[in-house]
Amino acid sequence: MIIVMGHIRVRPEDTELFRRRLGEHAETVRALYGCLQYAIATDMADQAWWWISERWQDRAAQAEHMAGDHMARFNMLMKHMKILEARVESFETDDKGTWLIRT
C-alpha cells in the first residue's frame, strides 16, 4: 500500500478558487482503480493551508493516477494560482497498518 501525506499553502485570496478546483479533482481521483482514500482538507486555523492524505493499493495505481489526464488538467489550472508552499511525500508499506487507538 502507498500512503501519501502532505500540505499545500495558497494565498488567502485564492482559498475559495482552490476549494472549487479540488472538489472537482477529488471526485475524479476517488473513482480511480486502486484509490483507497483521497482526502484534502483545509486547516481549521488557517483556511489557506490544505492537508493531503491518500492511500493507494500499490505503486502501479498511484503511478496511473499521476500520469492521468485529470492530473494534467489539474496542473494546468494550478499554473495560474500562486502556491506559497507545498510538500507531498509518498510512503510504501507492506501491510494495511495496525490500529494504535480505536474509539
C-alpha distances in whole Angstrom, upper triangle without the diagonal:
4,7,10,13,17,20,23,27,29,33,34,36,33,31,32,32,28,27,29,27,23,24,25,22,19,21,20,16,16,17,15,13,10,10,9,11,13,16,19,22,25,26,29,31,31,30,29,26,23,20,16,13,10,7,6,5,5,8,10,10,10,13,14,14,16,18,19,23,22,21,24,26,24,25,28,29,28,30,33,31,32,29,30,27,23,20,16,14,10,8,6,5,6,7,7,9,13,16,18,20,21,24
4,7,10,13,17,19,23,26,29,31,33,30,28,29,29,25,25,26,24,21,22,23,19,17,19,19,15,15,17,14,14,10,10,10,10,12,14,16,19,22,23,26,28,28,27,26,23,20,17,13,11,8,6,5,6,6,7,10,9,8,11,13,12,13,16,17,21,20,18,21,23,21,22,25,26,24,27,29,28,28,25,26,23,19,16,13,10,7,6,5,6,9,10,10,11,15,17,19,21,22,24
4,7,10,14,17,20,23,27,28,30,27,25,27,27,23,22,24,23,19,20,22,19,16,19,19,15,14,17,16,15,12,11,10,9,10,12,14,16,19,20,23,25,24,24,23,20,17,13,10,8,6,5,7,9,9,10,13,12,10,13,15,14,14,17,19,22,20,18,22,23,21,21,25,25,23,26,28,26,26,23,24,20,17,14,10,8,6,5,6,8,11,11,10,10,14,15,17,19,19,22
4,7,10,13,17,19,23,24,27,24,22,24,23,20,19,22,20,16,18,19,16,14,17,17,14,14,17,16,16,13,11,11,10,9,10,11,14,16,17,21,22,21,21,20,17,14,11,7,6,5,6,8,12,12,11,14,13,10,12,15,13,12,16,17,20,18,16,19,20,18,18,22,22,20,22,25,23,22,19,20,17,13,10,7,6,4,6,9,11,14,15,14,14,17,18,19,21,21,24
4,7,11,14,17,21,22,24,22,20,22,22,18,18,21,19,16,18,20,17,15,18,19,16,16,19,18,19,17,14,14,11,10,10,10,12,14,14,18,19,18,18,17,14,11,8,5,5,7,9,12,15,15,15,18,16,13,16,18,15,15,19,20,22,20,17,20,22,18,18,22,22,19,22,24,21,21,17,18,14,11,8,6,6,7,8,12,13,17,17,16,15,18,18,18,20,21,23
4,7,10,14,17,19,21,19,17,20,20,16,16,19,18,15,17,19,17,15,19,19,16,17,21,20,22,19,17,17,14,12,11,9,11,12,12,16,17,16,16,14,11,8,6,5,7,9,12,15,18,18,18,20,19,15,17,19,17,15,19,20,22,19,17,20,20,17,17,20,20,17,19,21,18,17,14,14,11,7,5,4,6,9,11,15,17,21,21,19,19,21,21,21,22,23,25
4,7,10,14,15,18,15,14,17,17,13,14,17,16,13,16,18,16,15,19,20,17,18,22,22,24,22,19,19,16,13,11,9,9,9,10,14,14,12,12,10,7,5,5,6,9,12,15,18,21,22,21,23,21,18,20,21,18,17,20,21,22,20,17,19,20,16,16,19,18,15,17,19,16,14,11,11,8,6,6,6,9,12,15,18,21,24,24,23,22,24,24,24,24,25,26
4,7,10,12,14,12,11,14,14,10,12,15,13,12,15,17,15,15,19,19,17,19,22,22,25,23,20,21,18,15,13,10,10,9,10,14,14,12,11,8,6,5,7,8,12,14,18,20,23,24,23,24,22,19,20,22,19,17,20,21,21,18,16,18,18,14,13,16,15,12,14,15,12,11,7,8,6,4,7,8,12,15,18,21,24,27,28,26,26,28,27,27,28,29,29
4,7,9,11,10,9,13,13,10,12,15,14,13,16,19,17,17,21,22,20,22,25,25,28,27,24,24,21,18,16,12,11,9,10,13,13,9,9,6,4,6,9,11,15,17,21,23,27,27,26,28,26,23,24,25,22,20,23,24,24,21,19,20,20,16,15,18,16,12,14,14,11,9,6,5,5,6,9,12,15,18,21,25,27,31,31,29,29,31,30,30,30,31,31
4,6,8,6,7,10,10,8,10,13,13,12,16,17,17,17,21,22,21,23,26,26,29,29,25,26,23,19,17,13,13,11,12,15,14,10,9,5,7,8,12,13,17,20,23,25,29,30,28,30,28,24,25,26,23,21,24,24,23,20,18,19,18,15,14,16,13,10,12,12,8,6,5,5,7,9,12,14,18,21,24,28,30,34,34,32,32,34,33,33,33,33,34
4,5,5,7,10,10,10,12,15,15,15,18,20,19,20,23,25,24,26,29,29,33,32,29,30,26,23,20,17,16,13,14,16,15,11,9,6,9,11,15,17,21,23,27,29,33,33,32,33,31,28,29,30,26,25,27,27,26,23,21,22,21,18,17,18,15,12,14,12,8,7,7,7,10,12,16,18,22,25,28,31,34,38,38,36,35,37,36,36,35,36,36
4,5,5,9,10,10,11,14,15,15,18,20,20,21,24,25,25,26,29,30,34,33,30,30,27,23,20,17,15,12,12,13,12,9,7,5,9,11,15,18,21,24,28,30,34,35,34,35,33,30,31,32,28,27,29,29,28,25,23,24,23,19,19,20,17,15,17,15,11,10,11,10,12,15,18,20,24,27,30,33,35,39,38,36,36,37,36,36,35,35,35
4,6,7,8,10,11,13,14,16,17,19,20,21,24,25,26,27,30,31,34,34,31,32,28,25,22,18,17,14,15,16,16,12,10,8,12,14,18,20,24,26,30,32,36,36,35,36,34,31,32,32,29,28,30,29,28,25,23,24,22,19,19,19,16,14,16,13,10,10,12,12,15,17,21,22,26,29,32,35,38,41,41,39,38,40,39,39,38,38,38
4,6,5,6,9,10,11,12,14,16,16,18,20,22,22,24,26,27,31,31,27,29,25,22,19,16,15,13,15,16,16,13,10,8,11,12,16,17,21,23,27,29,32,33,32,33,30,28,29,29,25,24,26,25,24,21,20,20,18,15,15,16,12,11,13,10,7,8,9,11,13,15,18,20,23,26,29,32,35,38,38,36,36,38,37,37,36,37,36
4,6,5,6,9,10,10,12,15,15,16,18,20,20,22,25,26,29,29,25,26,23,19,16,13,12,9,11,13,13,10,7,5,9,9,13,15,18,21,25,27,30,31,31,32,29,26,28,28,24,23,26,25,24,21,20,21,19,16,16,17,14,12,15,13,10,11,11,12,14,15,18,19,22,25,28,31,33,36,36,33,33,35,34,34,33,33,33
4,5,5,6,9,10,11,13,14,15,17,19,20,21,24,25,29,29,26,26,23,19,17,14,13,11,13,14,16,13,9,9,12,12,15,17,20,22,25,27,31,32,32,32,30,27,29,28,25,24,26,25,24,20,20,21,18,16,17,18,14,13,16,14,12,13,14,15,17,18,21,21,25,27,30,32,34,38,37,34,34,36,35,35,34,34,33
4,5,5,6,9,10,11,12,14,16,17,19,20,22,24,27,28,25,26,23,19,17,14,14,13,16,17,19,15,12,11,13,13,16,17,20,22,25,27,30,31,31,31,28,26,27,26,23,22,24,22,21,17,17,18,15,12,14,14,10,10,13,11,9,11,12,15,17,17,20,20,24,26,29,32,34,37,37,34,35,37,36,37,36,36,35
4,5,5,6,9,10,10,12,14,16,16,18,20,21,25,25,22,23,20,16,14,11,11,10,13,16,17,14,11,9,11,10,13,13,17,18,22,23,27,28,27,28,25,22,24,23,20,19,21,20,19,15,15,16,14,11,12,13,10,8,12,11,8,10,10,13,14,14,16,17,20,22,25,28,31,34,33,31,31,34,33,34,33,33,33
4,6,5,6,9,10,10,12,15,15,16,19,20,24,24,21,21,18,15,12,9,9,9,12,14,16,13,10,10,11,9,12,13,16,17,21,23,26,27,27,28,25,23,24,24,20,20,22,21,20,16,16,18,16,12,15,16,12,12,15,14,12,14,13,16,16,16,18,18,21,23,26,28,30,33,32,30,30,32,31,32,31,30,30
4,5,5,7,9,10,11,13,15,16,18,20,23,24,21,22,19,16,14,12,12,12,16,17,20,17,13,13,15,13,15,16,18,19,22,23,27,28,28,28,25,23,25,24,20,20,22,20,18,15,15,17,14,11,14,15,11,12,15,14,13,15,16,18,19,18,21,20,23,25,28,30,32,35,34,31,32,34,33,34,34,33,33
4,5,6,6,9,10,11,12,14,16,18,21,22,19,21,18,15,14,11,13,13,17,19,21,18,15,14,15,13,15,14,17,17,21,21,25,26,25,25,22,20,21,20,17,17,18,16,15,11,12,13,10,8,10,11,8,9,12,12,11,14,14,17,17,16,19,18,21,22,26,28,30,33,32,30,31,34,33,34,34,33,33
4,5,5,6,8,10,10,12,14,16,19,19,16,18,15,11,10,8,10,11,14,17,19,17,14,13,13,10,12,11,13,14,17,18,22,23,23,23,20,18,19,19,15,15,17,16,15,11,11,14,12,8,11,13,10,10,14,14,13,15,14,17,16,15,16,15,18,19,22,24,27,29,29,26,27,30,29,30,30,30,30
4,5,5,6,9,10,11,13,15,19,19,16,17,14,11,10,9,10,12,16,18,20,18,15,15,15,13,14,13,14,15,18,19,22,24,24,24,21,19,21,20,16,17,19,17,16,13,13,16,13,11,14,16,13,14,17,17,16,18,17,20,20,18,20,18,21,22,24,26,28,30,29,27,28,30,29,31,30,29,29
4,6,5,7,9,10,12,14,17,19,16,18,16,13,12,12,14,16,19,21,24,22,18,18,18,16,17,15,17,16,19,19,22,24,24,23,20,19,20,18,15,16,17,15,13,10,11,14,11,9,13,14,12,13,17,17,16,19,19,22,22,20,21,20,22,22,25,27,29,31,30,28,29,32,31,33,33,32,32
4,6,5,6,9,10,11,15,16,13,16,14,10,11,10,13,15,19,21,24,22,19,18,18,14,15,13,14,13,16,16,19,20,20,20,16,15,16,15,11,12,14,11,11,7,8,11,9,7,10,12,11,11,15,16,15,18,17,20,20,17,18,16,19,19,22,23,26,28,28,25,27,30,30,31,31,31,31
4,5,5,6,9,10,14,14,11,12,10,7,7,8,11,14,17,20,22,21,18,18,17,13,13,11,11,11,13,14,17,19,19,19,15,14,16,15,11,13,15,13,13,10,11,14,13,10,13,16,14,14,18,19,18,20,18,21,20,18,18,16,18,18,20,22,23,26,25,22,24,26,26,28,28,27,27
4,6,5,7,9,13,14,11,13,11,9,10,11,14,16,20,22,25,24,21,21,20,17,17,14,14,13,15,15,18,20,21,20,16,16,18,16,13,15,17,14,14,10,12,15,14,12,16,18,16,17,20,21,20,23,22,25,24,21,22,19,21,21,23,24,25,27,26,23,25,28,27,30,29,28,28
4,6,6,7,11,13,10,13,12,10,12,13,16,19,23,25,28,26,23,23,22,19,18,16,16,14,15,14,17,18,19,17,14,14,15,13,10,12,14,10,10,7,10,13,11,11,14,16,15,16,19,21,20,23,22,25,24,21,22,19,21,20,22,23,25,27,26,24,26,29,29,31,31,30,31
4,5,5,9,10,7,10,9,7,10,11,15,18,21,24,26,25,22,22,21,17,16,13,12,10,11,11,13,15,15,14,11,10,12,11,7,10,12,10,11,8,9,13,12,11,14,16,16,16,19,21,21,23,21,24,22,19,19,16,17,16,19,19,21,23,22,20,22,25,26,28,28,28,29
4,6,8,9,6,8,7,6,9,11,15,18,21,23,26,25,23,23,21,18,16,13,12,10,10,10,12,15,16,16,12,12,15,13,10,13,15,13,14,12,13,16,16,15,17,20,19,19,23,24,23,25,23,26,24,21,21,18,19,17,19,19,20,22,21,18,21,23,23,26,26,25,26
4,7,9,7,9,10,10,13,15,18,21,25,27,30,29,26,26,25,21,20,17,16,13,13,12,13,16,17,16,12,13,15,13,10,14,15,12,14,12,14,17,16,16,19,21,20,21,24,26,26,28,26,29,28,24,24,21,21,20,21,21,22,23,22,20,23,26,26,29,29,27,28
4,6,6,9,10,10,14,16,19,23,26,28,31,30,28,27,26,22,20,17,16,12,12,10,11,13,13,12,8,10,11,9,7,11,12,10,12,11,12,15,16,15,18,20,20,21,24,26,26,28,26,29,27,24,23,19,20,18,19,19,20,21,21,19,22,25,26,29,29,28,30
4,6,9,11,12,16,19,22,25,28,31,34,33,30,30,28,24,23,19,17,13,12,9,9,10,12,10,7,9,11,9,9,13,13,12,14,14,15,18,19,19,21,23,24,24,27,29,29,31,29,31,29,26,25,21,20,18,19,18,19,19,19,17,20,24,25,28,29,28,30
4,6,9,11,15,18,21,24,27,29,32,31,30,29,27,23,21,17,15,11,9,6,5,7,9,8,5,8,10,9,9,12,14,13,16,15,16,19,20,20,21,24,25,25,27,30,29,30,28,30,28,24,23,19,18,15,15,14,15,15,15,14,17,20,22,25,26,25,27
4,6,7,11,14,17,21,23,26,29,28,26,26,23,20,17,14,11,8,6,5,6,9,11,11,7,8,11,10,9,12,14,13,16,14,14,18,19,17,19,22,22,22,25,27,26,28,25,27,25,22,20,17,16,14,15,14,15,16,16,14,16,19,20,23,24,23,25
4,7,10,14,17,20,22,25,28,27,26,26,23,20,17,14,11,7,5,5,6,10,13,13,10,10,14,14,12,15,18,17,20,18,18,21,22,20,22,25,25,24,28,30,28,29,27,29,26,23,21,17,17,14,14,14,14,15,13,11,13,16,17,20,20,19,21
4,7,10,13,17,19,21,24,23,22,22,20,16,14,11,8,5,5,7,9,12,14,15,12,11,15,15,13,15,18,17,19,17,17,20,21,18,20,24,23,22,25,27,25,27,24,26,23,20,19,15,15,14,14,15,15,17,15,12,14,17,17,19,19,18,20
4,7,10,14,16,19,22,21,19,19,17,13,11,8,6,4,7,9,12,14,15,16,13,11,15,15,11,13,16,15,17,14,14,18,18,15,17,20,19,18,22,24,22,23,20,22,20,17,16,13,14,13,15,16,17,19,18,16,17,19,19,21,21,21,22
4,6,10,13,15,18,17,16,16,14,10,8,6,5,6,9,12,15,17,18,20,16,15,18,18,14,16,19,18,19,16,16,19,19,16,18,21,19,18,22,23,20,21,19,20,18,16,15,13,14,14,16,18,19,22,20,18,18,20,19,21,21,20,21
4,7,10,13,15,14,12,12,10,7,5,5,6,8,12,15,18,20,20,22,19,16,19,19,16,16,19,19,20,16,15,18,18,14,16,19,17,15,19,20,17,18,15,17,15,13,13,12,14,15,17,20,21,24,23,21,21,23,22,23,22,22,23
4,6,9,12,11,9,10,9,5,5,7,9,12,15,18,21,23,24,25,22,20,23,23,19,20,23,22,23,19,18,21,20,17,18,21,19,17,21,21,18,18,16,17,16,14,15,14,16,18,20,22,23,27,25,23,22,24,22,23,22,22,22
4,6,9,7,5,7,6,4,6,9,12,15,18,21,25,26,27,28,25,23,25,26,22,22,25,25,25,21,20,23,22,18,19,22,19,17,20,20,17,17,14,15,14,14,15,15,18,20,22,25,26,30,29,26,25,27,25,25,24,24,24
4,5,5,6,8,6,6,7,11,13,16,20,23,27,28,28,30,28,25,27,28,25,25,28,28,28,25,23,26,25,21,22,24,22,20,23,22,19,18,16,15,14,14,15,16,18,21,22,25,27,30,29,26,25,26,24,24,23,23,23
4,6,6,10,9,10,11,14,16,19,23,26,29,31,32,33,31,28,31,32,28,28,31,31,31,28,27,29,28,24,25,28,25,23,26,25,21,21,19,18,17,18,19,20,22,24,26,29,29,33,31,28,27,28,25,25,23,23,22
4,7,9,9,11,12,16,18,22,25,28,32,33,33,36,33,30,33,34,30,30,33,33,33,30,28,31,30,26,26,29,26,23,26,25,21,20,18,17,17,18,19,20,23,25,27,30,31,34,33,31,29,30,28,27,25,26,25
4,5,6,9,11,15,18,21,25,28,31,32,32,34,32,29,31,32,28,28,31,31,31,27,26,28,27,23,23,25,23,20,22,22,18,17,15,13,14,15,17,18,21,24,26,30,31,35,34,31,30,31,29,28,27,28,27
4,5,7,10,14,17,20,24,26,30,31,31,33,30,27,29,30,26,26,29,28,28,25,23,25,24,20,21,23,20,17,20,19,16,15,14,13,14,15,17,18,21,24,26,29,31,34,34,31,30,31,30,29,28,29,28
4,7,10,13,17,20,23,26,30,31,30,32,29,26,28,29,25,24,27,26,26,23,21,23,22,18,18,20,17,15,17,16,12,11,10,9,10,12,14,16,20,22,25,29,31,34,34,31,31,32,31,31,30,30,30
4,7,10,14,17,20,23,27,28,27,29,27,24,26,27,23,22,25,25,26,23,21,23,22,18,18,21,18,15,18,18,14,13,10,10,9,10,12,13,16,19,22,25,27,31,30,28,27,29,28,27,27,27,28
4,7,10,13,17,20,23,24,24,26,23,20,22,23,20,19,23,22,23,20,18,20,20,16,16,19,17,14,17,18,14,14,11,11,10,9,11,11,14,17,19,22,24,28,27,25,24,26,25,25,25,25,26
4,7,10,14,17,20,21,21,23,21,18,21,22,19,18,22,22,23,20,18,21,21,17,18,21,19,16,19,20,17,17,14,14,12,10,10,9,12,14,16,19,21,24,23,21,21,22,21,22,21,22,23
4,7,10,13,17,18,18,20,17,14,17,18,15,15,18,18,20,17,15,18,19,15,16,19,18,16,19,20,18,18,14,15,13,10,9,8,10,11,13,16,18,21,21,19,19,21,20,21,21,22,23
4,7,10,14,15,16,18,15,13,16,17,14,15,19,19,21,18,16,20,20,17,18,22,21,19,22,24,21,21,18,19,16,13,12,9,10,10,11,14,15,18,17,15,15,17,17,18,19,19,20
4,7,10,12,13,14,12,10,13,14,11,12,16,16,19,16,15,19,19,17,18,21,21,19,22,24,23,23,20,21,19,15,14,10,10,9,10,12,13,16,15,13,14,17,17,19,20,20,22
4,7,9,10,12,10,9,13,14,12,13,17,17,20,18,17,20,22,19,20,24,24,23,26,28,26,27,24,25,22,19,16,13,12,9,10,10,10,13,12,10,11,15,16,18,19,19,21
4,5,7,9,6,6,10,11,9,12,14,15,18,17,16,19,21,19,20,24,24,23,26,28,27,28,25,27,24,20,18,14,13,10,10,9,11,12,12,11,13,17,18,21,22,22,24
4,7,8,6,8,11,11,11,14,16,16,20,19,18,22,23,22,23,27,27,26,29,32,31,31,29,30,28,24,22,18,16,13,12,10,10,11,10,10,13,16,18,21,23,23,25
4,5,5,7,9,10,11,13,15,16,19,19,18,21,23,22,23,26,27,26,29,31,31,31,28,30,27,23,21,17,15,11,11,8,9,10,11,11,14,18,20,23,25,25,28
4,5,5,6,9,10,10,12,14,18,18,16,19,22,21,21,24,26,25,26,30,29,29,27,28,26,22,19,16,13,10,10,8,11,12,14,14,17,20,23,25,27,28,31
4,5,5,6,9,10,10,12,16,16,16,18,21,20,20,23,25,25,26,30,29,30,28,30,27,24,22,18,16,13,14,12,14,15,16,17,20,23,26,28,30,30,33
4,5,5,6,9,10,11,14,14,14,16,19,18,19,22,23,23,25,28,28,29,26,29,26,23,21,17,16,13,14,12,14,15,16,16,19,22,24,27,28,28,30
4,5,5,6,9,10,14,13,12,15,17,16,16,20,21,20,22,25,25,25,23,25,23,19,17,13,12,10,11,11,14,15,16,16,18,22,24,26,27,28,30
4,5,5,6,9,12,13,11,13,16,16,16,19,21,20,21,25,25,26,23,26,23,20,18,15,14,11,13,13,16,17,19,19,21,25,27,29,31,31,34
4,6,5,6,10,11,10,12,15,15,15,18,20,20,22,25,25,26,24,27,25,22,20,17,17,14,16,16,18,20,21,21,23,27,29,31,33,32,34
4,5,5,9,8,7,10,12,12,13,16,17,17,19,22,22,23,21,24,22,19,18,15,15,13,16,16,18,20,21,20,22,26,27,29,31,30,32
4,6,9,9,6,9,11,11,11,14,15,15,17,20,20,21,19,22,20,16,16,13,13,12,15,16,19,21,22,22,24,27,29,31,32,32,34
4,7,8,7,8,11,12,11,14,16,16,17,20,21,23,21,24,23,19,19,16,17,15,18,19,22,24,25,25,27,30,32,34,35,36,37
4,5,5,7,9,10,11,13,15,16,17,20,21,23,22,25,24,21,20,18,19,17,20,21,23,25,26,25,28,31,32,35,36,35,37
4,5,5,6,9,10,11,13,14,16,18,19,22,21,25,24,22,22,20,21,20,23,24,27,29,30,28,31,34,35,37,38,38,39
4,5,5,6,9,10,11,12,14,16,17,20,19,23,22,19,20,18,20,19,22,23,26,28,28,27,29,32,33,35,36,35,36
4,5,5,6,8,10,10,12,15,15,17,16,20,19,16,17,15,17,16,20,21,24,27,27,26,28,31,32,34,34,34,36
4,6,5,6,9,10,11,14,15,17,17,20,20,18,19,17,19,19,23,24,27,30,31,30,31,35,36,37,38,38,39
4,6,5,6,9,10,12,13,16,17,20,20,19,20,19,21,22,25,27,29,32,32,31,33,36,37,38,39,38,39
4,5,5,6,9,11,11,14,13,17,17,15,17,16,18,19,23,25,27,30,31,29,30,33,34,35,36,35,36
4,5,5,6,9,10,12,12,15,15,13,15,15,17,18,22,24,28,30,31,30,31,34,35,36,37,37,38
4,5,5,8,10,12,13,17,18,16,19,18,21,22,26,28,31,34,35,34,35,38,39,40,40,40,41
4,5,6,7,11,12,16,17,16,18,18,22,23,27,29,32,35,35,34,35,38,38,39,39,39,40
4,5,5,8,8,12,13,12,15,15,19,21,24,27,30,33,34,32,33,36,36,37,37,37,38
4,6,8,9,12,14,14,16,17,20,23,26,29,32,35,36,35,36,39,39,40,40,41,42
4,7,9,13,15,15,19,20,23,25,29,32,35,38,39,37,38,41,41,41,42,42,42
4,6,9,12,13,16,18,21,24,27,30,33,37,37,36,36,38,38,39,39,39,39
4,6,9,11,14,17,20,23,27,30,33,37,37,36,36,38,38,38,38,39,39
4,6,7,11,13,17,20,23,27,30,33,34,32,32,35,34,34,35,36,36
4,7,11,14,17,21,24,27,30,34,34,33,33,35,34,34,34,36,36
4,7,10,14,17,20,24,27,30,31,30,29,31,31,31,31,33,34
4,7,10,14,17,20,23,27,28,27,26,29,29,29,29,31,32
4,7,10,13,17,20,23,24,24,23,26,26,26,27,29,30
4,7,10,14,17,20,21,20,20,23,24,24,25,27,28
4,7,10,13,17,18,18,18,21,22,22,24,25,28
4,7,10,14,15,15,15,18,20,21,23,24,27
4,7,10,12,12,12,16,18,19,21,23,25
4,7,9,10,11,15,17,19,21,23,26
4,6,7,8,11,14,16,19,20,24
4,7,8,12,15,17,20,21,25
4,6,8,12,14,17,18,21
4,7,10,13,15,15,18
4,7,9,12,13,16
4,6,9,10,14
4,6,6,10
4,7,10
4,7
4
